[in-house]
Amino acid sequence: CFSKPHPCMLLEIMDDLGVPQARTLMIGDTSHDLQMAINAGVPAVGVGYGAHPRESLMALSPLACADDFGALSRWLSAHA
């Protein structure tokens, strides 16, 4: 498979699991993850406690950017 941000990886996962784009959410800690989601036509949520700083993730307009696991869990509970 091509490396991120090419959408192939995410598209293959969706295909293997039988999950359509409309029911997929990419959660990522790098700009490569979020750009892959954009390229695959899938919404994304950034996590600012990983490899890339929050500012880099926000530049790609994710639905949200969680600062810790608790914030991510709360966002998923409210929006899933």
Secondary structure, 3 states (H helix, E strand, C coil): CCCCCCCHHHHHHHHHHCCCHHHCCEEECCHHHHHHHHHHCCCEEEECCCCCCHHHHHCCCCCCEECCHHHHHHHHHHHC
